[in-house]
């Protein structure tokens, strides 16, 4: 979460993503004999590791500037990259089998955040902001 293939990336409230994950896993419960929650977490972690390696080796966002694609979303390219790394690190760590890989992802994100300090965090989707 949130919608990593969409350029209209922004943050979702943490409690909402937790509830969405729980609902998704509950829907898989009927298939638990072949695809249980543990398998889901491991597969999600493996996919996240693949994605991080692909992004870093392809320099997908590492060497980018902080421009936002005009009319293409809420977060800048750097904010998207940092949010995606944080989400990938969380998914990897949650699997409980790839702790070292999760540590590397969080360290890459930490160093990029230092390098890109003015970028800040990705904004929250406007629909989830407090209403006046």
N, CA and C atoms as a LAMMPS dump frame, in Angstrom:
ITEM: TIMESTEP
0
ITEM: NUMBER OF ATOMS
396
ITEM: BOX BOUNDS ff ff ff
-5.0000000000000000e+02 5.0000000000000000e+02
-5.0000000000000000e+02 5.0000000000000000e+02
-5.0000000000000000e+02 5.0000000000000000e+02
ITEM: ATOMS id mol type element x y z
1 1 1 N 0.851 -1.166 0
2 1 2 C 0 0 0
3 1 3 C 0.898 1.23 0
4 2 1 N 0.574 2.314 -0.523
5 2 2 C -0.658 2.565 -1.24
6 2 3 C -0.445 2.544 -2.75
7 3 1 N -1.096 1.677 -3.402
8 3 2 C -1.156 1.642 -4.86
9 3 3 C 0.186 1.896 -5.538
10 4 1 N 1.147 0.998 -5.376
11 4 2 C 2.506 1.277 -5.846
12 4 3 C 2.674 1.375 -7.349
13 5 1 N 1.701 0.975 -8.145
14 5 2 C 1.858 1.091 -9.59
15 5 3 C 1.198 2.348 -10.137
16 6 1 N 0.61 3.116 -9.282
17 6 2 C -0.12 4.305 -9.709
18 6 3 C 0.71 5.556 -9.473
19 7 1 N 0.738 6.446 -10.442
20 7 2 C 1.497 7.687 -10.28
21 7 3 C 0.792 8.684 -9.378
22 8 1 N -0.457 8.436 -9.041
23 8 2 C -1.157 9.343 -8.136
24 8 3 C -0.936 8.875 -6.698
25 9 1 N 0.336 8.73 -6.36
26 9 2 C 0.741 8.184 -5.073
27 9 3 C 0.642 9.238 -3.977
28 10 1 N 0.109 8.816 -2.862
29 10 2 C 0.088 9.608 -1.632
30 10 3 C -0.075 8.613 -0.487
31 11 1 N 0.024 9.113 0.71
32 11 2 C -0.098 8.25 1.888
33 11 3 C -1.562 7.967 2.204
34 12 1 N -1.764 6.785 2.767
35 12 2 C -3.038 6.423 3.366
36 12 3 C -2.826 6.351 4.867
37 13 1 N -3.857 6.586 5.663
38 13 2 C -3.705 6.433 7.111
39 13 3 C -3.273 5.005 7.441
40 14 1 N -2.335 4.858 8.387
41 14 2 C -1.793 3.55 8.746
42 14 3 C -2.898 2.592 9.181
43 15 1 N -3.847 3.054 9.971
44 15 2 C -4.916 2.164 10.432
45 15 3 C -5.754 1.661 9.261
46 16 1 N -5.906 2.47 8.232
47 16 2 C -6.674 2.042 7.065
48 16 3 C -5.93 0.943 6.306
49 17 1 N -4.629 1.113 6.099
50 17 2 C -3.875 0.086 5.374
51 17 3 C -3.855 -1.219 6.167
52 18 1 N -3.783 -1.139 7.481
53 18 2 C -3.818 -2.353 8.312
54 18 3 C -5.148 -3.073 8.147
55 19 1 N -6.242 -2.331 8.146
56 19 2 C -7.57 -2.938 7.97
57 19 3 C -7.722 -3.522 6.564
58 20 1 N -7.174 -2.826 5.559
59 20 2 C -7.251 -3.332 4.191
60 20 3 C -6.454 -4.63 4.053
61 21 1 N -5.254 -4.665 4.621
62 21 2 C -4.45 -5.886 4.592
63 21 3 C -5.187 -7.035 5.272
64 22 1 N -5.777 -6.762 6.433
65 22 2 C -6.494 -7.806 7.172
66 22 3 C -7.675 -8.331 6.351
67 23 1 N -8.396 -7.457 5.683
68 23 2 C -9.526 -7.879 4.85
69 23 3 C -9.058 -8.738 3.684
70 24 1 N -7.946 -8.345 3.081
71 24 2 C -7.403 -9.105 1.964
72 24 3 C -6.981 -10.494 2.417
73 25 1 N -6.3 -10.564 3.547
74 25 2 C -5.874 -11.863 4.066
75 25 3 C -7.064 -12.727 4.465
76 26 1 N -8.115 -12.111 4.987
77 26 2 C -9.317 -12.872 5.341
78 26 3 C -9.953 -13.473 4.093
79 27 1 N -9.921 -12.738 2.996
80 27 2 C -10.472 -13.255 1.741
81 27 3 C -9.672 -14.458 1.238
82 28 1 N -8.393 -14.528 1.585
83 28 2 C -7.558 -15.661 1.185
84 28 3 C -7.758 -16.878 2.088
85 29 1 N -8.451 -16.691 3.204
86 29 2 C -8.578 -17.761 4.198
87 29 3 C -9.165 -19.04 3.602
88 30 1 N -10.063 -18.913 2.65
89 30 2 C -10.662 -20.102 2.06
90 30 3 C -9.653 -20.911 1.252
91 31 1 N -8.552 -20.284 0.869
92 31 2 C -7.5 -20.961 0.108
93 31 3 C -6.298 -21.268 0.986
94 32 1 N -6.441 -21.165 2.277
95 32 2 C -5.324 -21.281 3.209
96 32 3 C -4.557 -22.592 3.052
97 33 1 N -5.242 -23.674 2.66
98 33 2 C -4.541 -24.947 2.536
99 33 3 C -3.446 -24.896 1.471
100 34 1 N -3.596 -24.054 0.48
101 34 2 C -2.56 -23.945 -0.558
102 34 3 C -1.851 -22.597 -0.543
103 35 1 N -2.469 -21.622 0.114
104 35 2 C -1.908 -20.277 0.071
105 35 3 C -2.237 -19.573 1.378
106 36 1 N -1.598 -19.971 2.454
107 36 2 C -1.89 -19.435 3.773
108 36 3 C -1.299 -18.055 3.991
109 37 1 N -1.616 -17.462 5.145
110 37 2 C -1.125 -16.122 5.48
111 37 3 C 0.392 -16.059 5.497
112 38 1 N 1.052 -17.096 6.039
113 38 2 C 2.515 -17.092 6.079
114 38 3 C 3.094 -17.093 4.673
115 39 1 N 2.508 -17.904 3.808
116 39 2 C 2.979 -17.946 2.416
117 39 3 C 2.773 -16.594 1.749
118 40 1 N 1.637 -15.966 2.024
119 40 2 C 1.372 -14.648 1.442
120 40 3 C 2.446 -13.652 1.863
121 41 1 N 2.766 -13.618 3.155
122 41 2 C 3.773 -12.673 3.649
123 41 3 C 5.132 -12.934 3.014
124 42 1 N 5.503 -14.218 2.891
125 42 2 C 6.791 -14.564 2.278
126 42 3 C 6.828 -14.165 0.803
127 43 1 N 5.741 -14.436 0.084
128 43 2 C 5.691 -14.079 -1.336
129 43 3 C 5.694 -12.559 -1.533
130 44 1 N 4.975 -11.852 -0.668
131 44 2 C 4.98 -10.4 -0.738
132 44 3 C 6.379 -9.856 -0.46
133 45 1 N 7.064 -10.441 0.516
134 45 2 C 8.433 -10.021 0.824
135 45 3 C 9.36 -10.305 -0.349
136 46 1 N 9.249 -11.479 -0.948
137 46 2 C 10.101 -11.822 -2.1
138 46 3 C 9.844 -10.874 -3.264
139 47 1 N 8.575 -10.562 -3.521
140 47 2 C 8.242 -9.619 -4.593
141 47 3 C 8.796 -8.226 -4.274
142 48 1 N 8.742 -7.836 -3.011
143 48 2 C 9.273 -6.529 -2.606
144 48 3 C 10.781 -6.467 -2.781
145 49 1 N 11.476 -7.548 -2.442
146 49 2 C 12.929 -7.595 -2.636
147 49 3 C 13.255 -7.472 -4.114
148 50 1 N 12.536 -8.222 -4.947
149 50 2 C 12.738 -8.131 -6.395
150 50 3 C 12.541 -6.696 -6.869
151 51 1 N 11.455 -6.062 -6.424
152 51 2 C 11.14 -4.703 -6.86
153 51 3 C 12.249 -3.733 -6.46
154 52 1 N 12.742 -3.845 -5.223
155 52 2 C 13.804 -2.945 -4.758
156 52 3 C 15.062 -3.133 -5.6
157 53 1 N 15.454 -4.376 -5.838
158 53 2 C 16.652 -4.629 -6.652
159 53 3 C 16.46 -4.058 -8.05
160 54 1 N 15.289 -4.277 -8.626
161 54 2 C 14.999 -3.747 -9.97
162 54 3 C 15.099 -2.223 -10
163 55 1 N 14.519 -1.58 -9.004
164 55 2 C 14.553 -0.107 -8.96
165 55 3 C 15.965 0.419 -8.753
166 56 1 N 16.697 -0.198 -7.834
167 56 2 C 18.032 0.312 -7.523
168 56 3 C 19.02 0.032 -8.644
169 57 1 N 18.949 -1.128 -9.265
170 57 2 C 19.883 -1.425 -10.351
171 57 3 C 19.531 -0.644 -11.604
172 58 1 N 18.267 -0.34 -11.769
173 58 2 C 17.844 0.453 -12.917
174 58 3 C 17.877 1.944 -12.645
175 59 1 N 18.28 2.315 -11.422
176 59 2 C 18.332 3.716 -11.007
177 59 3 C 17.008 4.422 -11.307
178 60 1 N 15.924 3.713 -11.057
179 60 2 C 14.601 4.226 -11.392
180 60 3 C 14.329 5.593 -10.777
181 61 1 N 14.707 5.789 -9.527
182 61 2 C 14.472 7.093 -8.903
183 61 3 C 15.681 7.606 -8.15
184 62 1 N 16.743 6.846 -8.077
185 62 2 C 17.902 7.241 -7.281
186 62 3 C 18.535 8.525 -7.806
187 63 1 N 18.628 8.664 -9.113
188 63 2 C 19.306 9.828 -9.672
189 63 3 C 18.338 10.876 -10.206
190 64 1 N 17.134 10.848 -9.729
191 64 2 C 16.133 11.764 -10.238
192 64 3 C 16.186 13.11 -9.517
193 65 1 N 15.562 14.087 -10.104
194 65 2 C 15.385 15.346 -9.387
195 65 3 C 14.064 15.25 -8.625
196 66 1 N 13.684 16.3 -7.959
197 66 2 C 12.496 16.228 -7.125
198 66 3 C 11.284 16.851 -7.803
199 67 1 N 11.275 16.835 -9.12
200 67 2 C 10.137 17.395 -9.825
201 67 3 C 8.961 16.427 -9.792
202 68 1 N 7.812 16.983 -9.711
203 68 2 C 6.594 16.192 -9.778
204 68 3 C 6.154 16.197 -11.238
205 69 1 N 5.714 15.051 -11.757
206 69 2 C 5.2 15.025 -13.115
207 69 3 C 3.967 15.916 -13.16
208 70 1 N 3.951 16.849 -14.075
209 70 2 C 2.838 17.795 -14.169
210 70 3 C 1.516 17.048 -14.314
211 71 1 N 0.61 17.301 -13.407
212 71 2 C -0.71 16.712 -13.465
213 71 3 C -0.739 15.215 -13.238
214 72 1 N 0.343 14.635 -12.766
215 72 2 C 0.43 13.183 -12.655
216 72 3 C 0.317 12.666 -11.225
217 73 1 N 0.128 13.49 -10.251
218 73 2 C 0.005 12.925 -8.917
219 73 3 C 0.207 13.919 -7.813
220 74 1 N 0.263 13.383 -6.605
221 74 2 C 0.396 14.206 -5.415
222 74 3 C 1.839 14.292 -4.935
223 75 1 N 2.55 13.186 -4.985
224 75 2 C 3.906 13.12 -4.44
225 75 3 C 4.935 13.336 -5.543
226 76 1 N 6.066 13.896 -5.165
227 76 2 C 7.168 14.057 -6.116
228 76 3 C 7.807 12.694 -6.373
229 77 1 N 8.67 12.628 -7.342
230 77 2 C 9.352 11.375 -7.668
231 77 3 C 10.128 10.869 -6.456
232 78 1 N 10.845 11.737 -5.783
233 78 2 C 11.619 11.323 -4.611
234 78 3 C 10.714 10.871 -3.474
235 79 1 N 9.636 11.599 -3.233
236 79 2 C 8.7 11.198 -2.184
237 79 3 C 8.104 9.827 -2.484
238 80 1 N 7.788 9.581 -3.744
239 80 2 C 7.27 8.264 -4.139
240 80 3 C 8.299 7.188 -3.845
241 81 1 N 9.541 7.437 -4.242
242 81 2 C 10.6 6.455 -4.025
243 81 3 C 10.782 6.127 -2.567
244 82 1 N 10.793 7.149 -1.72
245 82 2 C 10.96 6.921 -0.282
246 82 3 C 9.765 6.186 0.31
247 83 1 N 8.569 6.515 -0.137
248 83 2 C 7.373 5.833 0.354
249 83 3 C 7.386 4.376 -0.09
250 84 1 N 7.736 4.121 -1.333
251 84 2 C 7.795 2.748 -1.834
252 84 3 C 8.85 1.945 -1.085
253 85 1 N 10.006 2.549 -0.82
254 85 2 C 11.037 1.839 -0.06
255 85 3 C 10.549 1.513 1.347
256 86 1 N 9.883 2.465 1.984
257 86 2 C 9.358 2.213 3.327
258 86 3 C 8.341 1.074 3.304
259 87 1 N 7.458 1.078 2.307
260 87 2 C 6.453 0.019 2.208
261 87 3 C 7.107 -1.327 1.926
262 88 1 N 8.103 -1.338 1.055
263 88 2 C 8.808 -2.586 0.745
264 88 3 C 9.541 -3.097 1.979
265 89 1 N 10.226 -2.211 2.696
266 89 2 C 10.933 -2.62 3.909
267 89 3 C 9.997 -3.193 4.95
268 90 1 N 8.833 -2.598 5.088
269 90 2 C 7.842 -3.092 6.038
270 90 3 C 7.348 -4.478 5.629
271 91 1 N 7.057 -4.669 4.346
272 91 2 C 6.586 -5.973 3.861
273 91 3 C 7.661 -7.045 4.038
274 92 1 N 8.9 -6.684 3.756
275 92 2 C 10.003 -7.64 3.883
276 92 3 C 10.184 -8.047 5.345
277 93 1 N 10.184 -7.075 6.229
278 93 2 C 10.374 -7.335 7.653
279 93 3 C 9.223 -8.165 8.224
280 94 1 N 8.005 -7.898 7.777
281 94 2 C 6.831 -8.607 8.295
282 94 3 C 6.874 -10.097 7.996
283 95 1 N 7.592 -10.496 6.955
284 95 2 C 7.662 -11.91 6.597
285 95 3 C 8.436 -12.712 7.627
286 96 1 N 9.333 -12.055 8.374
287 96 2 C 10.085 -12.73 9.411
288 96 3 C 11.191 -13.651 8.917
289 97 1 N 11.502 -13.611 7.645
290 97 2 C 12.544 -14.483 7.104
291 97 3 C 13.663 -13.728 6.402
292 98 1 N 13.424 -12.49 6.089
293 98 2 C 14.379 -11.726 5.287
294 98 3 C 14.813 -10.456 6.015
295 99 1 N 15.063 -10.572 7.325
296 99 2 C 15.355 -9.394 8.135
297 99 3 C 16.525 -8.584 7.584
298 100 1 N 17.583 -9.268 7.138
299 100 2 C 18.759 -8.56 6.62
300 100 3 C 18.394 -7.749 5.379
301 101 1 N 17.572 -8.311 4.511
302 101 2 C 17.151 -7.579 3.314
303 101 3 C 16.308 -6.371 3.705
304 102 1 N 15.424 -6.544 4.675
305 102 2 C 14.629 -5.412 5.161
306 102 3 C 15.508 -4.331 5.75
307 103 1 N 16.53 -4.732 6.513
308 103 2 C 17.464 -3.758 7.08
309 103 3 C 18.167 -2.952 5.98
310 104 1 N 18.56 -3.63 4.907
311 104 2 C 19.232 -2.948 3.787
312 104 3 C 18.289 -1.943 3.144
313 105 1 N 17.051 -2.337 2.936
314 105 2 C 16.073 -1.43 2.315
315 105 3 C 15.859 -0.202 3.187
316 106 1 N 15.692 -0.399 4.493
317 106 2 C 15.506 0.748 5.388
318 106 3 C 16.752 1.642 5.407
319 107 1 N 17.938 1.053 5.318
320 107 2 C 19.174 1.844 5.296
321 107 3 C 19.291 2.645 4.006
322 108 1 N 18.941 2.051 2.881
323 108 2 C 18.942 2.787 1.612
324 108 3 C 17.981 3.964 1.708
325 109 1 N 16.792 3.721 2.237
326 109 2 C 15.807 4.8 2.387
327 109 3 C 16.334 5.893 3.314
328 110 1 N 16.982 5.5 4.415
329 110 2 C 17.522 6.486 5.359
330 110 3 C 18.565 7.366 4.683
331 111 1 N 19.446 6.737 3.931
332 111 2 C 20.504 7.515 3.257
333 111 3 C 19.934 8.415 2.168
334 112 1 N 18.966 7.927 1.433
335 112 2 C 18.335 8.775 0.409
336 112 3 C 17.584 9.926 1.06
337 113 1 N 16.909 9.65 2.174
338 113 2 C 16.186 10.718 2.88
339 113 3 C 17.16 11.812 3.321
340 114 1 N 18.343 11.421 3.812
341 114 2 C 19.358 12.41 4.192
342 114 3 C 19.816 13.198 2.963
343 115 1 N 20.054 12.493 1.882
344 115 2 C 20.527 13.13 0.645
345 115 3 C 19.475 14.066 0.071
346 116 1 N 18.212 13.665 0.215
347 116 2 C 17.106 14.42 -0.367
348 116 3 C 16.313 15.173 0.701
349 117 1 N 16.932 15.556 1.781
350 117 2 C 16.241 16.116 2.945
351 117 3 C 15.099 17.075 2.617
352 118 1 N 15.256 17.999 1.701
353 118 2 C 14.141 18.921 1.458
354 118 3 C 12.882 18.271 0.875
355 119 1 N 13.003 17.039 0.41
356 119 2 C 11.853 16.386 -0.231
357 119 3 C 10.682 16.179 0.719
358 120 1 N 10.969 15.806 1.947
359 120 2 C 9.906 15.543 2.914
360 120 3 C 9.144 14.273 2.586
361 121 1 N 8.112 14.017 3.373
362 121 2 C 7.292 12.832 3.187
363 121 3 C 6.247 13.07 2.108
364 122 1 N 5.808 11.989 1.508
365 122 2 C 4.691 12.074 0.56
366 122 3 C 3.467 12.577 1.312
367 123 1 N 2.651 13.376 0.658
368 123 2 C 1.443 13.876 1.327
369 123 3 C 0.41 12.769 1.489
370 124 1 N -0.558 13.021 2.335
371 124 2 C -1.687 12.116 2.523
372 124 3 C -2.732 12.43 1.456
373 125 1 N -3.419 11.391 0.984
374 125 2 C -4.499 11.632 0.03
375 125 3 C -5.459 12.658 0.617
376 126 1 N -5.868 13.648 -0.173
377 126 2 C -6.75 14.709 0.339
378 126 3 C -8.029 14.188 1
379 127 1 N -8.589 13.104 0.512
380 127 2 C -9.824 12.567 1.084
381 127 3 C -9.665 12.124 2.529
382 128 1 N -8.411 11.887 2.956
383 128 2 C -8.178 11.4 4.313
384 128 3 C -7.635 12.482 5.237
385 129 1 N -7.615 13.708 4.781
386 129 2 C -7.186 14.829 5.621
387 129 3 C -8.347 15.292 6.487
388 130 1 N -8.048 15.85 7.654
389 130 2 C -9.135 16.371 8.493
390 130 3 C -9.95 17.424 7.738
391 131 1 N -11.249 17.344 7.894
392 131 2 C -12.146 18.29 7.222
393 131 3 C -12.396 19.491 8.132
394 132 1 N -12.356 20.667 7.548
395 132 2 C -12.638 21.897 8.316
396 132 3 C -14.103 22.17 8.407
